[in-house]
Amino acid sequence: MATVTELKAVLKDTLEKRGVLGHLRARIRAEVFNALDDESEPPPPLSHENLLINELIREYLEFNKYKYTASVLMADRLMPRRCALSKKRDHEVDFGRE
């Protein structure tokens, strides 16, 4: 029969391989930053341009498999899971130019 230490090691390895531990670590980091954030001063509203930049950064992170870092970005800026901008094609995005 396996010891408790061996069971813990196997469980940790399994959760690590499935990505669960990385996700939990990222979520804990985001929650710590949220708890430390000064709520008396709300963040400035996201402009259309900043939302686009954040979405590009999120897509870059997800493309390169930095999904935990992307989840922290999304939690930090309270971005929707899939931004409306990501549903548009590149030529459909309004950059505010005339």
GIGI-V191162 format. One record per backbone hydrogen bond with DSSP energy under -1.0 kcal/mol. CO is the residue of the C=O (numbers start at 1). NH is the residue of the N-H. Records with the same first field share a line. If there is no record, write none. Layout:
BEGIN
CO=NH  NH
END
This chain:
BEGIN
3=7
4=8
5=9
6=10
7=11
8=12
9=13
10=14
11=15
12=16
13=17
14=18
15=20  21
19=23
20=24
21=25
22=26
23=27
24=28
25=29
26=30
27=31
28=32
29=33
30=34
31=35
32=36
33=37
47=51
48=52
49=53
50=54
51=55
52=56
53=57
54=58
55=59
56=60
57=61
58=62
59=63
60=64
61=66
62=65
66=70
67=71
68=72
69=73
70=74
71=75
72=76
73=77
74=79
85=88
89=92
END
